Amino acid sequence: MQAVVQDSTRTVELFGVHFMGLNAANGHKLLLTVGAVVVVWLLGVAIRALLRLLLPRGEGVRVRFWPEQATKILLAALLILTLISIWFDRPARFATAAGFLTAGIAFAMQRVITAIAAYFVILRGRMFNVGDRIVMAGVRGDVVSLGFIRTTIMEMGRPPALNSEPDTSWVEARQYTGRIVTVTNDKIFDEPIYNYSRGFPYIWEELHLPVSYRDDRQRAEQILLEAANEHAVRASELGEDEIGVLQQRYLLRPAGLEPRVYYRLTDNWLELTVRFLAHEHGVRDRKDAMSRYIIQELDRAGIGVASA
């Protein structure tokens, strides 16, 4: 083995083979590159450890979200600037190489570049944070991680009416299925993003009850309202900030948040629908408790659930 290093422009020779492009100068830059990557990686580990000390788990994922994203961006920018400084010591050489490199990358990695651009759009537009409940590219669930290229979602089940896709969920409610789904960020440019948490962490829910036209519909309506008032979120439970969001963004008044029953006439029965406010999490538990109470009170009142 013989390595030629008398001149920094001469190639390295190994077992009589000259390695094209590998000389003393490039070898030195390669070692500096490895060292820079290791230093930036260690710096990232140190910063994340410091964030864990300053922002303990009890603070919640939403509080840690922005410091973590800022750390990723700063470390990536630092690494890129360091590598450019190592490999392109002459501005003219860098401009020429950057032109060819940019053209090649733009052609070969269109989707990746779009995904990275979408990452900054998500941050700048505040479309969602880690911990938000969203629907993205047909995937419903809670965001557990946000990266430069993809978003990781803890999947939830979907009602049967929404299970029209070939890969349907076997959980027919908004509870975790156990699957972790990764979605590329570029999907925000193609499809709408539904956010259950942004600004106002509540949703309006409905519970339907078909009763016969011969039954006591007033008592049935009263039972539905009792169940909603007992288990749904009341307007008095909302904070002043949340009510302010409703009034400013959605032009709604707190009086419109109270449970209400609506009638719908059909050929077979009278459909009573109670509309109520619920928190974004735990909807199935609330509807389960309401259903148990409604069945119990309907039995006491002698009112049956109508069927065709």
Buried (B, 14 or more C-beta within 10 A) or exposed (E): EEBEEEEEEBBBBEEEEEEEEBBBEBBEBEEBBEEBEEEBEEBBEEBBEEBEEEBEEEEEBEEBBEBBBEBBBBBBEBBEEBBEEBBBEEEEEBEEBEEEEEEEEEEEEEEBBBBBBBBEBBBEEEBBBBBBBBBBBBBBBBBBBBBBBBBBBBBBBBEEEBBEEEEEBEBBBBEEBEEEBEBBBBBBEEEEBEBBBBEBBBBEBEBEBBBBEEBBBEBBBBBBBBBBEEBBBBBEEBEEEBBEBBEEEEEBEBEEBBBBBEEEEEEEBBBBBBBBBBBBEEBBEBBEBBBEBBBEBBEEBEBEBBEE
